[in-house]
Amino acid sequence: MNPSNQSPNHTAEDESQAVVTRRIQRLSLHLMAPSAQNYDLCIVSCSSRGKLEVDKAQLSGYMRGKHREIQERVFEYFNSRPDLQTPVEILKDDHRELCWRQLLGLVREAGIKPFKHVAEDPAQYFAIAEAVGSVDMSLGIKMGVQYSLWGGSVINLGTKKHRDKYYDGIDNLDYPGCFAMTELHHGSNVQGLQTVATFDPIKDEFIINTPNDGAIKWWIGNAAVHGKFATVFAKLMLPTHDSKGYSDMGVHAFIVPIRDMKTHQTLPGIEIHDCGHKVGLNGVDNGALRFCSVRIPRDNLLNRFGDVSRDGKYTSSLPTINKRFAATLGELVGGRVGLAYSSVGVLKIAATIAIRYSLLRQQFGPPRKPEVSILDYQSQQHKLMPMLASTYAFHFATANLVEKYSEMKKTHDEQLVGDVHALSAGLKSYVTSYTAKSLSVCREACGGHGYAAVNRFGSLRNDHDIFQTFEGDNTVLLQQVAGDLLKQYKEKFQGGPLTVTWNYLRESMNAYLSQPNPVTARWEGEEHLRDPKFQLDAFRYRTSRLLQSVAVRLRKHSKTLGSFGAWNRCLNHLLTLAESHIESVILAKFIEAVQNCPDPSSRAALKLVCDLYALNRIWNDIGTYRNVDYVAPNKAKAIHKLTEYLSFQVRNIAGELIDAFDLPDYVTRAPIARQSDAYAYYTQIVGF
């Protein structure tokens, strides 16, 4: 044999042997269960059927953190003022006036000044907003319009001259204002707004006009009754010397007085109409605004990102309309952060009422034995215990979002700005949608008594429902999340940097692109299933699978339908991807919160709740995992059985878990949450 022919054969043999070696090594890893020693979490054995001992004070302290004191001040003030407590039955106009008096009392009597925290300490502001919203959601929204939207637009989009002129009046409520962005024909598509602000270089003024009925500012909070100013978003038009006559510089914000400071009469050129009775939030006076040649000084342009000189020259540190628009909206992301955080507060109230009632209410039981609590029924646990677990998960996820937002406001780090923008869009959408559905579940779980208005489910449901729409329609926001995921997916394969929230994609995409492990797919032991690594890997595997498959579909359909058509064809897939990613983020933050909890009894309780959240979500989407053999049939059955057991264990400490929310009786004032009061109330109202 020619020696020259031996080298290729020898190389092939070496490669073959290397492949065999790698396969043996991989198989040996498959056969060895991963250690859970790196996860310093308390795992309660199923063999131990004893009830966990929960230190409610420790758990509550860990949950509420450093903002407990300011929330207590809010609760104490309203508890001391029965005249400012919203009655069950109240007319729209009376509710609006009461809501205004509540806000005045909070600021001028209780001395709680939310505005200073909007820029200096956003976490403190959101804590105040959560407490205020739990007293009356209309009050929470009205406060948000005044300080976060109207006030926030002045300090975030304006410059020193605007802060010097308006800050004190906004802070002490001498300058009640509005945030006039939404129009009759344009809500989500802000770049499509039609209101125009044309610069008049002769008089050094802007002229605000509503060119058609579709451009009427609509659903503007504080406009119908109390507002004296409005931040109006309009296209800035500058005169030119060409055939067009004007140049469109994009959407900008302008301060427009709408009522006389002394007489409160509507100013010339402005029409204000009442949007009328709404499904909920009737303490907020939503109105419609039309402008007819309303003149304002040039200084009323909020000019942080773009300015106009006396001679009509436009200057900006940002080179394009799109960049200026993105910077403007980026400064307003606090509204989404606040809604996500406040929505969790609503969920806490509803869950507390429903669970407390379910613990007290007794129906049926074994023959010749006392009736049992309805929370002892598996069906009731199935309704409420995963919801309670989700409430805890959302609490830690939104608290982390608030921390990120506060850091962003201090550092203005570009990477953090992008992270907060995407995370706030996803959490606002996911949490508010979940809360909206859960409010109906809570009402149903309380039977006929849940239908009484005094038990709050109706007002909570109606007031919260719009959370799914304002500050960004939830479906639109999820598309933003999906778009960011696809951008990060592209970056991953081009070797670019990934932002903080998306870092897991690099590892999980690599795991997805390999076949599911046939051995670990069959592991069904409790320690494995309750291992946070298994749980988080499962969540992230699902997200990576959805991301890779939708990217393939988009490329395929783009060839025939174009980018817009392809996106629309894959829209439901994209929404599922976004939700899956947000669930991964929520679980990661929950696991982190469990690990960081210093009190052992609280950590054990939180671990139990975290496991229920994770395994319930995996079970709810078990078809996805089965379709790709990520979970074998025996493992799927084990997940289901363990989820039911964890639900039962959480039921055993449900009272302590809702007590840890530390909501005062005034907030959870539903009589069905205190059973003796419920019967006394019902007998009273029917005349016994």
C-alpha positions as CSV (number, residue, x, y, z in Angstrom):
1,M,0.0,0.0,0.0
2,N,1.2,3.4,-0.8
3,P,2.2,5.2,2.4
4,S,0.9,8.4,0.9
5,N,-2.6,7.0,1.1
6,Q,-2.4,6.1,4.8
7,S,-2.6,9.7,6.2
8,P,-6.2,10.4,5.1
9,N,-7.4,7.1,6.4
10,H,-5.6,7.7,9.7
11,T,-7.2,11.1,10.0
12,A,-10.7,9.7,9.4
13,E,-10.2,7.1,12.0
14,D,-9.1,9.7,14.5
15,E,-12.1,11.8,13.8
16,S,-14.4,8.8,14.2
17,Q,-12.8,8.0,17.5
18,A,-13.2,11.6,18.7
19,V,-16.9,11.5,17.9
20,V,-17.3,8.3,19.9
21,T,-15.5,9.8,22.8
22,R,-17.6,13.0,22.8
23,R,-20.8,10.9,22.7
24,I,-19.7,8.8,25.6
25,Q,-18.8,11.9,27.6
26,R,-22.2,13.5,26.8
27,L,-24.1,10.4,27.7
28,S,-22.2,10.1,31.1
29,L,-23.3,13.7,31.8
30,H,-26.9,12.8,30.9
31,L,-26.8,10.0,33.4
32,M,-25.6,12.1,36.2
33,A,-28.3,14.3,37.8
34,P,-27.2,17.9,38.1
35,S,-26.4,19.0,41.6
36,A,-28.7,21.5,43.3
37,Q,-26.1,22.5,45.8
38,N,-25.5,25.8,44.1
39,Y,-29.1,26.9,44.8
40,D,-29.2,27.8,48.4
41,L,-33.0,27.3,48.7
42,C,-35.1,25.5,51.2
43,I,-36.8,22.4,49.6
44,V,-39.6,21.0,51.6
45,S,-39.9,17.2,51.1
46,C,-43.3,15.8,50.1
47,S,-42.8,13.3,52.9
48,S,-43.0,16.1,55.4
49,R,-46.7,16.9,55.5
50,G,-46.4,19.4,58.3
51,K,-47.5,23.0,57.8
52,L,-44.8,25.6,57.4
53,E,-44.4,28.1,60.2
54,V,-44.4,31.5,58.6
55,D,-43.2,34.7,60.5
56,K,-45.7,37.1,59.0
57,A,-43.9,40.2,60.3
58,Q,-40.6,39.1,58.7
59,L,-42.2,38.2,55.4
60,S,-44.2,41.4,55.4
61,G,-41.1,43.4,56.1
62,Y,-39.2,41.7,53.3
63,M,-42.1,42.3,50.9
64,R,-42.8,46.0,51.7
65,G,-39.3,47.1,52.2
66,K,-38.2,50.6,52.9
67,H,-41.4,52.3,51.5
68,R,-43.6,50.9,54.2
69,E,-43.7,54.1,56.3
70,I,-44.9,56.4,53.5
71,Q,-47.7,53.9,52.6
72,E,-48.8,53.8,56.2
73,R,-49.0,57.6,56.2
74,V,-51.4,57.4,53.3
75,F,-53.6,54.7,54.9
76,E,-53.7,56.5,58.3
77,Y,-54.7,59.7,56.7
78,F,-57.7,58.3,54.8
79,N,-58.7,56.1,57.7
80,S,-58.9,59.3,59.9
81,R,-61.0,61.1,57.3
82,P,-64.3,59.1,56.8
83,D,-65.6,62.1,54.8
84,L,-63.0,61.4,52.1
85,Q,-63.7,57.7,51.8
86,T,-65.4,56.8,48.6
87,P,-68.9,55.3,49.2
88,V,-70.2,52.3,47.4
89,E,-72.9,54.3,45.6
90,I,-71.8,57.7,44.2
91,L,-72.8,59.8,41.1
92,K,-70.2,60.6,38.5
93,D,-70.0,64.4,39.3
94,D,-69.9,63.8,43.0
95,H,-67.1,61.2,42.5
96,R,-65.1,63.7,40.6
97,E,-65.3,66.3,43.2
98,L,-64.6,63.8,46.0
99,C,-61.5,62.6,44.1
100,W,-60.2,66.2,43.8
101,R,-60.8,66.8,47.5
102,Q,-59.0,63.5,48.3
103,L,-56.0,64.7,46.3
104,L,-56.0,68.1,47.9
105,G,-56.2,66.6,51.3
106,L,-53.4,64.2,50.6
107,V,-51.0,67.0,49.5
108,R,-52.1,69.9,51.6
109,E,-53.3,68.3,54.8
110,A,-51.4,65.1,55.1
111,G,-48.3,66.8,53.7
112,I,-47.5,64.0,51.3
113,K,-45.9,65.5,48.2
114,P,-45.6,63.0,45.4
115,F,-44.1,65.3,42.8
116,K,-40.7,65.6,44.3
117,H,-40.3,61.9,44.1
118,V,-41.1,61.7,40.4
119,A,-37.6,62.7,39.5
120,E,-35.6,62.3,42.7
121,D,-36.9,58.9,44.0
122,P,-39.3,57.2,41.6
123,A,-39.6,54.1,43.8
124,Q,-41.0,56.2,46.6
125,Y,-43.5,57.8,44.1
126,F,-44.7,54.4,42.9
127,A,-45.1,53.3,46.6
128,I,-47.4,56.3,47.2
129,A,-49.3,55.6,44.0
130,E,-49.9,51.9,45.0
131,A,-51.3,53.0,48.4
132,V,-53.4,55.8,47.0
133,G,-54.8,53.5,44.2
134,S,-55.8,50.9,46.8
135,V,-57.9,53.6,48.6
136,D,-59.6,54.6,45.3
137,M,-58.3,53.7,41.9
138,S,-59.7,57.0,40.5
139,L,-57.6,58.9,43.0
140,G,-54.5,56.9,41.9
141,I,-55.0,57.7,38.3
142,K,-55.8,61.4,38.9
143,M,-52.7,61.7,41.0
144,G,-50.7,60.0,38.1
145,V,-52.2,62.4,35.5
146,Q,-51.2,65.4,37.7
147,Y,-47.7,64.4,38.7
148,S,-46.4,61.6,36.5
149,L,-47.9,62.8,33.2
150,W,-48.5,66.5,33.3
151,G,-45.8,67.2,35.8
152,G,-43.5,64.5,34.4
153,S,-43.7,66.0,30.9
154,V,-42.7,69.4,32.2
155,I,-39.6,68.2,34.1
156,N,-38.6,65.4,31.7
157,L,-39.3,67.1,28.3
158,G,-38.7,70.7,29.4
159,T,-35.6,72.6,30.5
160,K,-34.7,74.7,33.6
161,K,-37.0,77.6,32.6
162,H,-40.0,75.3,32.6
163,R,-39.1,73.7,35.9
164,D,-38.6,77.1,37.5
165,K,-41.9,78.4,36.3
166,Y,-44.2,75.5,36.8
167,Y,-42.7,73.2,39.5
168,D,-44.2,74.7,42.6
169,G,-47.7,75.2,41.1
170,I,-47.8,71.6,39.9
171,D,-46.5,70.4,43.3
172,N,-49.1,72.2,45.4
173,L,-52.0,71.7,43.0
174,D,-52.3,75.4,42.1
175,Y,-51.6,74.3,38.5
176,P,-53.8,71.2,37.8
177,G,-52.9,69.9,34.4
178,C,-53.5,67.4,31.6
179,F,-51.5,65.2,29.3
180,A,-53.0,65.7,25.8
181,M,-51.5,63.1,23.6
182,T,-54.3,60.7,22.4
183,E,-56.6,61.8,19.6
184,L,-59.9,60.5,18.3
185,H,-58.2,58.9,15.3
186,H,-54.8,58.1,16.8
187,G,-54.0,56.4,20.1
188,S,-51.2,53.9,19.8
189,N,-49.7,55.5,16.7
190,V,-48.4,58.6,18.3
191,Q,-46.3,59.6,15.2
192,G,-49.6,59.8,13.3
193,L,-51.0,62.6,15.5
194,Q,-52.6,65.4,13.4
195,T,-52.7,68.3,15.8
196,V,-50.3,71.0,14.5
197,A,-48.3,73.7,16.1
198,T,-47.2,76.3,13.5
199,F,-44.5,78.8,14.3
200,D,-45.2,82.4,13.6
201,P,-41.8,84.2,13.4
202,I,-43.5,87.6,13.3
203,K,-45.1,87.3,16.7
204,D,-42.7,84.8,18.1
205,E,-45.6,82.4,18.9
206,F,-46.8,78.9,18.1
207,I,-50.4,78.5,16.8
208,I,-52.1,75.3,17.9
209,N,-54.8,74.0,15.6
210,T,-57.0,70.9,15.4
211,P,-57.3,70.5,11.6
212,N,-60.2,68.0,11.7
213,D,-62.5,66.1,14.0
214,G,-60.1,63.1,14.0
215,A,-57.5,65.3,15.6
216,I,-59.6,66.2,18.7
217,K,-57.7,65.3,21.8
218,W,-59.7,62.5,23.4
219,W,-59.9,60.8,26.8
220,I,-57.7,63.5,28.4
221,G,-57.7,63.1,32.2
222,N,-58.3,66.3,34.3
223,A,-59.6,68.1,31.1
224,A,-63.4,68.0,31.7
225,V,-63.4,69.8,35.0
226,H,-60.2,70.6,36.9
227,G,-57.4,71.1,34.5
228,K,-55.9,74.6,33.9
229,F,-53.0,73.6,31.6
230,A,-52.3,70.8,29.1
231,T,-49.1,69.3,27.7
232,V,-50.3,69.1,24.1
233,F,-48.5,66.8,21.6
234,A,-48.5,68.2,18.1
235,K,-46.5,68.3,14.9
236,L,-44.1,71.2,14.9
237,M,-44.4,73.1,11.6
238,L,-41.7,75.6,10.6
239,P,-42.2,78.1,7.7
240,T,-39.9,77.6,4.8
241,H,-39.1,79.4,1.5
242,D,-39.9,76.5,-0.8
243,S,-43.1,75.5,-2.5
244,K,-44.3,73.5,0.5
245,G,-44.4,76.6,2.7
246,Y,-43.8,74.6,5.9
247,S,-41.5,71.8,7.2
248,D,-42.7,69.1,9.5
249,M,-40.2,68.6,12.3
250,G,-42.2,65.8,14.0
251,V,-44.2,65.5,17.1
252,H,-43.2,67.8,20.0
253,A,-44.8,68.8,23.3
254,F,-46.2,72.2,24.2
255,I,-47.6,73.8,27.4
256,V,-51.0,75.2,26.5
257,P,-53.2,77.0,29.1
258,I,-56.8,75.9,28.7
259,R,-58.6,77.7,31.5
260,D,-58.3,81.1,33.2
261,M,-56.3,80.9,36.4
262,K,-58.8,83.1,38.3
263,T,-62.2,82.5,36.8
264,H,-61.6,78.9,35.6
265,Q,-63.4,79.8,32.4
266,T,-62.3,78.1,29.2
267,L,-59.8,80.3,27.3
268,P,-60.5,81.7,23.8
269,G,-60.0,79.3,20.9
270,I,-60.3,76.2,23.1
271,E,-63.3,73.9,23.2
272,I,-63.7,71.4,26.1
273,H,-66.2,68.6,26.1
274,D,-66.9,66.0,28.7
275,C,-66.3,62.4,27.7
276,G,-69.1,61.4,30.0
277,H,-69.7,58.3,32.2
278,K,-67.2,55.5,31.7
279,V,-67.1,51.8,32.5
280,G,-64.9,52.7,35.5
281,L,-62.6,55.4,37.0
282,N,-65.5,57.9,37.1
283,G,-63.7,60.0,39.6
284,V,-61.4,61.0,36.8
285,D,-62.8,63.8,34.6
286,N,-61.8,62.8,31.1
287,G,-62.5,65.3,28.4
288,A,-62.0,66.2,24.8
289,L,-60.0,69.3,23.6
290,R,-60.2,71.2,20.3
291,F,-57.9,74.0,19.4
292,C,-58.7,76.8,17.0
293,S,-55.8,79.1,16.3
294,V,-54.7,79.1,20.0
295,R,-51.5,81.2,20.4
296,I,-48.8,80.4,22.9
297,P,-45.4,81.9,23.5
298,R,-42.4,80.2,21.9
299,D,-41.1,79.5,25.4
300,N,-44.0,77.1,25.9
301,L,-42.3,74.5,23.6
302,L,-40.8,71.8,25.9
303,N,-37.4,72.0,24.3
304,R,-35.2,69.4,25.8
305,F,-34.8,67.5,22.6
306,G,-35.5,70.2,20.1
307,D,-35.8,74.0,20.1
308,V,-36.8,76.9,17.8
309,S,-34.9,80.1,17.9
310,R,-36.4,83.6,17.6
311,D,-35.7,83.7,13.8
312,G,-37.3,80.3,13.3
313,K,-34.2,78.1,13.1
314,Y,-34.6,74.5,14.5
315,T,-31.8,72.9,16.6
316,S,-31.5,69.5,18.2
317,S,-28.8,67.3,19.6
318,L,-30.6,64.4,17.9
319,P,-30.3,64.3,14.1
320,T,-33.6,62.7,12.9
321,I,-37.3,62.9,13.6
322,N,-37.3,59.2,14.7
323,K,-34.5,59.7,17.2
324,R,-36.2,62.7,18.7
325,F,-39.5,60.9,18.9
326,A,-37.9,57.9,20.6
327,A,-36.2,60.1,23.1
328,T,-39.4,61.9,23.9
329,L,-41.4,58.7,24.4
330,G,-38.5,57.2,26.3
331,E,-38.9,59.8,29.0
332,L,-42.5,58.9,29.4
333,V,-41.9,55.2,30.1
334,G,-42.5,55.8,33.9
335,G,-46.2,55.6,33.2
336,R,-45.9,52.0,32.1
337,V,-43.7,51.2,35.1
338,G,-46.3,52.7,37.4
339,L,-49.2,50.8,35.9
340,A,-47.5,47.4,36.1
341,Y,-46.6,48.1,39.8
342,S,-50.1,49.4,40.6
343,S,-51.8,46.5,38.9
344,V,-50.0,44.1,41.3
345,G,-51.5,46.2,44.1
346,V,-55.0,45.6,42.7
347,L,-54.3,41.9,42.4
348,K,-53.2,41.8,46.1
349,I,-56.5,43.3,47.2
350,A,-58.6,41.0,45.1
351,A,-56.7,37.9,46.1
352,T,-56.8,38.9,49.8
353,I,-60.6,39.3,49.7
354,A,-61.3,36.1,47.8
355,I,-58.9,33.9,49.8
356,R,-60.0,35.3,53.1
357,Y,-63.6,34.6,52.2
358,S,-62.7,31.1,51.0
359,L,-61.0,30.4,54.3
360,L,-64.0,31.5,56.3
361,R,-66.9,30.2,54.1
362,Q,-68.0,26.7,54.8
363,Q,-70.1,24.5,52.5
364,F,-70.8,20.7,52.5
365,G,-68.6,18.1,54.1
366,P,-68.4,14.4,55.0
367,P,-71.6,12.8,56.2
368,R,-72.5,13.7,59.8
369,K,-69.5,15.9,60.1
370,P,-69.1,19.7,60.2
371,E,-69.0,21.6,56.9
372,V,-65.5,22.4,55.5
373,S,-63.9,25.6,54.3
374,I,-64.4,26.0,50.6
375,L,-60.7,26.5,50.2
376,D,-60.3,22.9,51.2
377,Y,-61.9,21.9,47.8
378,Q,-59.3,21.2,45.1
379,S,-61.3,23.2,42.6
380,Q,-61.1,26.4,44.7
381,Q,-57.4,25.8,45.3
382,H,-56.9,25.5,41.6
383,K,-58.6,28.9,41.1
384,L,-56.8,30.8,43.8
385,M,-53.5,29.3,44.8
386,P,-51.6,29.7,41.5
387,M,-53.1,33.2,41.4
388,L,-51.6,33.9,44.9
389,A,-48.3,32.5,43.7
390,S,-48.4,34.8,40.6
391,T,-49.2,37.8,42.8
392,Y,-45.9,37.2,44.7
393,A,-44.0,36.6,41.5
394,F,-45.4,39.8,40.0
395,H,-44.6,41.7,43.1
396,F,-40.9,40.9,42.9
397,A,-40.7,41.4,39.2
398,T,-42.3,44.8,39.2
399,A,-40.3,45.9,42.3
400,N,-37.1,45.0,40.3
401,L,-38.5,47.0,37.3
402,V,-39.0,50.0,39.6
403,E,-35.4,49.7,40.8
404,K,-34.1,49.5,37.3
405,Y,-36.2,52.6,36.3
406,S,-34.9,54.5,39.3
407,E,-31.3,53.6,38.4
408,M,-32.0,54.6,34.8
409,K,-33.2,58.1,35.9
410,K,-30.0,58.6,37.8
411,T,-27.4,57.3,35.4
412,H,-29.1,57.8,31.9
413,D,-27.2,54.7,30.8
414,E,-28.2,53.9,27.2
415,Q,-28.2,50.2,27.7
416,L,-30.3,50.4,30.8
417,V,-32.7,52.8,29.0
418,G,-33.3,50.1,26.3
419,D,-33.7,47.4,28.9
420,V,-36.3,49.4,30.9
421,H,-38.2,50.3,27.8
422,A,-38.6,46.7,26.7
423,L,-39.1,45.3,30.2
424,S,-41.8,47.9,31.2
425,A,-43.7,47.3,28.0
426,G,-43.7,43.5,28.6
427,L,-44.5,43.6,32.3
428,K,-47.2,46.3,31.9
429,S,-48.9,44.2,29.3
430,Y,-48.5,40.8,30.9
431,V,-49.4,41.8,34.5
432,T,-52.4,44.0,33.7
433,S,-53.9,41.3,31.4
434,Y,-53.4,38.7,34.1
435,T,-54.9,40.9,36.8
436,A,-57.9,41.7,34.6
437,K,-58.7,38.0,34.2
438,S,-58.1,37.3,37.8
439,L,-60.6,39.8,39.0
440,S,-63.3,37.9,37.4
441,V,-62.0,34.6,38.8
442,C,-62.0,36.1,42.3
443,R,-65.6,37.3,41.9
444,E,-66.7,33.9,40.7
445,A,-64.7,32.2,43.5
446,C,-66.9,34.1,46.1
447,G,-70.2,33.0,44.6
448,G,-73.2,35.2,45.0
449,H,-71.7,37.3,47.7
450,G,-68.9,38.3,45.3
451,Y,-71.6,40.0,43.2
452,A,-72.4,42.6,45.9
453,A,-70.9,45.9,45.1
454,V,-69.7,46.4,48.6
455,N,-67.3,43.5,48.2
456,R,-65.3,45.6,45.7
457,F,-64.8,43.1,42.8
458,G,-67.1,45.0,40.5
459,S,-65.4,48.4,41.1
460,L,-61.9,46.9,41.0
461,R,-62.7,45.1,37.8
462,N,-64.2,48.1,36.1
463,D,-61.6,50.6,37.3
464,H,-58.7,48.3,36.4
465,D,-59.9,47.2,33.0
466,I,-58.5,50.3,31.2
467,F,-55.0,49.4,32.5
468,Q,-54.8,47.1,29.5
469,T,-55.2,50.0,27.1
470,F,-53.7,53.3,28.3
471,E,-50.0,53.9,28.4
472,G,-49.8,51.6,25.5
473,D,-52.3,48.9,24.3
474,N,-51.2,45.6,25.6
475,T,-51.1,43.9,22.2
476,V,-49.0,46.7,20.8
477,L,-46.6,46.5,23.7
478,L,-46.1,42.8,23.3
479,Q,-45.2,43.4,19.7
480,Q,-42.5,45.8,20.9
481,V,-41.1,43.1,23.2
482,A,-41.1,40.6,20.3
483,G,-39.4,43.1,18.1
484,D,-36.6,43.6,20.6
485,L,-36.2,39.8,21.0
486,L,-35.8,39.4,17.3
487,K,-33.2,42.2,17.3
488,Q,-31.3,40.5,20.1
489,Y,-31.6,37.2,18.2
490,K,-29.9,38.8,15.3
491,E,-27.2,40.3,17.5
492,K,-26.6,36.9,19.1
493,F,-25.7,35.3,15.8
494,Q,-23.6,38.3,14.7
495,G,-21.6,38.2,17.9
496,G,-22.9,41.6,19.2
497,P,-23.5,42.5,22.8
498,L,-26.8,41.5,24.5
499,T,-28.6,43.8,27.0
500,V,-28.9,42.7,30.5
501,T,-32.4,41.2,30.4
502,W,-31.6,39.2,27.3
503,N,-28.3,37.7,28.3
504,Y,-29.8,34.2,28.8
505,L,-30.6,34.0,25.1
506,R,-27.0,33.1,24.2
507,E,-26.9,30.0,26.4
508,S,-30.5,28.9,26.0
509,M,-30.4,29.3,22.2
510,N,-27.4,27.0,22.1
511,A,-29.3,24.5,24.2
512,Y,-32.4,24.8,22.0
513,L,-30.4,24.2,18.8
514,S,-29.3,20.8,20.2
515,Q,-31.8,18.0,20.7
516,P,-33.6,17.6,24.1
517,N,-31.7,15.4,26.5
518,P,-33.6,12.0,26.4
519,V,-32.5,11.1,29.9
520,T,-33.3,14.3,31.8
521,A,-36.6,14.4,30.0
522,R,-37.6,11.5,32.1
523,W,-36.3,12.6,35.5
524,E,-39.4,13.0,37.8
525,G,-38.0,13.3,41.3
526,E,-39.3,16.1,43.5
527,E,-35.8,17.5,44.1
528,H,-35.2,17.8,40.4
529,L,-38.6,19.3,39.6
530,R,-38.2,21.8,42.4
531,D,-34.7,22.7,41.3
532,P,-34.8,26.3,40.1
533,K,-32.3,25.5,37.4
534,F,-34.7,23.0,35.8
535,Q,-37.6,25.4,36.1
536,L,-35.7,28.4,34.6
537,D,-34.1,26.2,31.9
538,A,-37.6,25.0,30.9
539,F,-39.0,28.5,30.7
540,R,-36.0,29.7,28.7
541,Y,-36.0,26.7,26.4
542,R,-39.6,27.4,25.4
543,T,-38.8,31.1,24.7
544,S,-35.7,30.1,22.6
545,R,-37.8,27.6,20.7
546,L,-40.5,30.2,19.9
547,L,-37.9,32.8,19.0
548,Q,-36.0,30.5,16.5
549,S,-39.2,29.2,14.9
550,V,-40.8,32.6,14.4
551,A,-37.5,34.0,12.9
552,V,-37.7,31.2,10.4
553,R,-41.3,31.9,9.6
554,L,-40.7,35.6,9.2
555,R,-37.9,35.0,6.7
556,K,-40.1,32.6,4.8
557,H,-43.1,34.9,4.5
558,S,-41.2,38.1,3.9
559,K,-40.2,36.7,0.4
560,T,-43.9,36.7,-0.7
561,L,-45.7,39.1,1.7
562,G,-43.1,41.7,2.5
563,S,-42.1,42.6,6.0
564,F,-45.5,44.0,7.1
565,G,-47.4,41.1,5.7
566,A,-45.0,38.6,7.2
567,W,-45.3,40.2,10.6
568,N,-49.1,40.1,10.5
569,R,-49.1,36.5,9.3
570,C,-46.9,35.5,12.4
571,L,-48.5,37.9,14.9
572,N,-50.1,35.4,17.3
573,H,-46.8,33.5,17.3
574,L,-44.9,36.8,18.1
575,L,-47.3,37.6,21.0
576,T,-46.8,34.1,22.5
577,L,-43.0,34.6,22.2
578,A,-43.2,37.9,24.1
579,E,-45.4,36.5,26.8
580,S,-43.0,33.5,27.2
581,H,-40.0,35.8,27.5
582,I,-41.7,37.9,30.2
583,E,-42.6,34.8,32.1
584,S,-38.9,33.8,32.1
585,V,-38.0,37.2,33.4
586,I,-40.6,37.0,36.2
587,L,-39.5,33.6,37.3
588,A,-35.8,34.6,37.3
589,K,-36.6,37.6,39.6
590,F,-38.7,35.4,41.9
591,I,-35.9,32.9,42.3
592,E,-33.5,35.7,43.0
593,A,-35.9,37.1,45.6
594,V,-36.1,33.7,47.3
595,Q,-32.4,33.4,47.4
596,N,-31.9,36.9,48.9
597,C,-34.5,36.5,51.6
598,P,-32.6,36.7,55.0
599,D,-35.3,35.0,57.2
600,P,-35.3,31.2,57.0
601,S,-39.1,30.8,57.5
602,S,-39.9,33.5,55.0
603,R,-37.5,31.9,52.5
604,A,-39.1,28.5,52.9
605,A,-42.5,30.0,52.3
606,L,-41.4,31.9,49.3
607,K,-39.6,28.8,47.9
608,L,-42.9,26.9,48.1
609,V,-44.8,29.7,46.4
610,C,-42.1,30.1,43.7
611,D,-42.2,26.3,42.9
612,L,-46.0,26.5,42.5
613,Y,-45.7,29.4,40.2
614,A,-43.0,27.7,38.0
615,L,-44.5,24.2,37.8
616,N,-48.1,25.5,37.3
617,R,-46.9,27.6,34.3
618,I,-45.0,24.6,32.9
619,W,-48.0,22.4,33.3
620,N,-50.3,24.9,31.7
621,D,-48.1,24.7,28.6
622,I,-47.2,21.1,28.9
623,G,-48.2,20.4,25.2
624,T,-45.3,22.6,24.1
625,Y,-42.8,20.6,26.1
626,R,-44.3,17.2,25.1
627,N,-44.3,18.1,21.4
628,V,-40.6,18.3,21.4
629,D,-40.0,15.6,24.0
630,Y,-38.5,18.1,26.4
631,V,-40.7,16.4,29.0
632,A,-41.5,12.7,28.8
633,P,-45.1,11.4,29.7
634,N,-44.0,10.1,33.1
635,K,-42.4,13.5,33.9
636,A,-45.5,15.4,32.8
637,K,-47.6,13.3,35.1
638,A,-45.1,14.0,38.0
639,I,-45.3,17.7,37.3
640,H,-49.1,17.6,37.5
641,K,-49.1,15.7,40.7
642,L,-46.5,17.9,42.4
643,T,-48.3,21.0,41.3
644,E,-51.5,19.8,43.0
645,Y,-49.6,19.0,46.1
646,L,-47.8,22.4,46.2
647,S,-51.2,24.1,45.7
648,F,-52.4,22.2,48.8
649,Q,-49.3,23.2,50.8
650,V,-49.7,26.9,49.8
651,R,-53.4,26.7,50.9
652,N,-52.1,25.7,54.4
653,I,-50.3,29.0,54.7
654,A,-52.6,31.1,52.5
655,G,-53.8,33.2,55.5
656,E,-50.2,34.1,56.4
657,L,-49.3,34.9,52.8
658,I,-52.1,37.3,52.3
659,D,-51.6,38.8,55.8
660,A,-48.0,39.5,54.7
661,F,-49.4,42.0,52.1
662,D,-50.2,44.0,55.3
663,L,-53.3,45.7,53.7
664,P,-55.4,47.6,56.3
665,D,-59.0,46.8,56.8
666,Y,-60.0,50.1,55.1
667,V,-58.4,48.8,51.8
668,T,-59.8,45.2,52.0
669,R,-63.1,46.6,53.4
670,A,-65.2,43.9,51.7
671,P,-67.6,42.4,54.4
672,I,-67.1,38.9,52.9
673,A,-63.5,39.1,54.1
674,R,-64.9,39.3,57.6
675,Q,-67.7,36.8,57.6
676,S,-69.6,38.0,60.7
677,D,-69.6,41.5,59.3
678,A,-71.0,40.1,56.0
679,Y,-74.1,38.6,57.5
680,A,-74.6,41.7,59.7
681,Y,-74.4,43.9,56.6
682,Y,-76.8,41.8,54.5
683,T,-79.4,41.6,57.2
684,Q,-79.1,45.4,57.7
685,I,-79.6,46.4,54.1
686,V,-82.7,44.2,53.6
687,G,-84.3,45.6,56.7
688,F,-84.0,42.9,59.4
